[in-house]
Structures are given as structure tokens and as C-alpha cells.
Amino acid sequence: MKWHEIQSVDDVQTIIDRSRVVPCLILKHSTRCPISSMAKSRLEMGWDLPEDQVEAYYLDLIRYRDVSNFIASTFGIQHESPQALLIDQGICTYNASHLNIRAADLQPA
């Protein structure tokens, strides 16, 4: 699984634009939370989607809380941690949080 790091609001804008070509997964991850680490690890272990079908983006929400808030307001999805959002055609078509984050659930979405 190849992660692209999100560090700014401009990166989120780039993801929105990119999602018009290929769906983009955003993982909002707390580096201080063991549940977040477990959810990220489970997602990575179950990931079998090629990058030309879904691109994966990672946000360290401890370092970039303002970007996390921007994501929540832009897509109208209440912030949770950890949280996965699938962006397709500029909109959030799927979201899950905590241990409900599963790679298998992303394939149908």
C-alpha cells in the first residue's frame, strides 16, 4: 500500500481534483491512539487495490489538525479518529471510523 502524505489544505484541494480521475482514500490517523494504529494496520494488511483504482492519502491529524478540520467541513462529515473517507468525483462517497475501517468495505464503494 503506497501512502501519499497530506500536509496542507492545498493537498486536500489536489485530492479533490485527483478524485475526478481516480477515487482517493483519505485516512485521518492519530499517531497517539492505539485504536488508530490498529485500524491503519488492519487497512494495510487487507489492502489489495491497485493504485490505478484507488489512491491512498494519509493525514497525521495531531500535526495537521487544521487540515483535519478543513476535511470535515469540506465534506460535511463529522470528525472522528481514526477515520477513512473515500473521495470520488469531488465528494465523499463512503466514510468509516474506528474499527469499522476495513479494506474489503472500500471495494464496493
C-alpha positions in Angstrom: 0.0 0.0 0.0 1.5 3.3 -1.1 0.6 6.3 1.1 0.7 9.9 0.0 1.1 12.3 2.9 -1.3 15.2 3.4 0.2 18.3 5.0 -1.9 21.2 3.9 -5.3 22.4 2.7 -3.8 22.7 -0.8 -3.1 18.9 -0.6 -6.8 18.3 0.1 -7.7 20.5 -2.9 -5.3 18.4 -5.0 -7.1 15.2 -3.8 -10.5 16.6 -4.7 -9.2 17.3 -8.2 -7.4 14.0 -8.5 -10.6 12.2 -7.4 -12.2 13.2 -10.7 -9.6 10.8 -12.3 -9.3 8.1 -9.7 -11.1 7.6 -6.3 -8.9 8.7 -3.4 -8.9 7.4 0.2 -8.1 9.8 3.0 -7.1 8.2 6.3 -7.2 10.6 9.2 -4.9 9.0 11.7 -3.9 9.9 15.3 -0.3 8.9 16.0 -1.1 8.9 19.7 -4.0 6.5 19.6 -3.6 2.7 19.8 -7.0 2.2 18.1 -6.0 4.4 15.3 -2.8 2.4 14.8 -4.7 -0.9 14.8 -7.2 0.5 12.2 -4.4 1.6 10.0 -2.6 -1.7 10.3 -5.7 -3.7 9.5 -6.4 -1.5 6.5 -2.8 -2.0 5.2 -3.0 -5.8 5.8 -6.3 -6.1 3.9 -5.4 -3.7 1.1 -5.3 -5.3 -2.4 -6.5 -2.4 -4.6 -4.1 -1.3 -7.3 -3.1 2.4 -7.2 -4.8 3.0 -10.6 -8.1 2.1 -8.9 -7.7 3.9 -5.5 -5.0 6.3 -4.3 -4.3 6.3 -0.6 -3.6 9.5 1.4 -2.6 9.7 5.0 -3.1 12.6 7.4 -1.3 12.9 10.7 -4.1 14.7 12.4 -2.0 15.5 15.5 0.4 17.6 13.4 -2.2 18.9 11.0 -5.4 19.4 13.0 -6.4 22.4 10.9 -6.3 20.3 7.8 -8.4 17.7 9.5 -11.0 20.4 10.4 -10.9 21.5 6.8 -11.6 18.0 5.6 -14.6 17.7 8.0 -16.1 20.9 6.9 -15.5 20.4 3.2 -17.1 17.0 3.0 -19.7 17.6 5.7 -18.5 14.6 7.7 -18.1 14.9 11.5 -14.5 14.5 12.6 -13.6 11.2 14.2 -10.3 9.5 14.7 -9.3 7.3 13.1 -11.5 8.0 10.1 -11.4 6.9 6.4 -13.1 8.9 3.7 -13.4 7.8 0.1 -13.5 10.8 -2.3 -14.9 10.2 -5.8 -15.7 12.9 -8.3 -15.0 15.5 -5.6 -17.5 14.2 -3.0 -17.2 11.8 -0.1 -19.0 8.6 -1.1 -18.0 6.5 1.9 -16.7 7.0 5.4 -16.0 4.8 8.3 -14.3 5.3 11.7 -12.5 3.3 14.4 -12.6 -0.4 13.9 -15.2 -0.1 11.1 -12.4 0.8 8.7 -11.9 -2.2 6.5 -10.3 -2.5 3.1 -13.0 -5.0 2.0 -15.7 -2.4 2.5 -13.9 0.0 0.2 -14.1 -2.2 -2.9 -17.9 -1.9 -3.4 -17.8 1.8 -2.6 
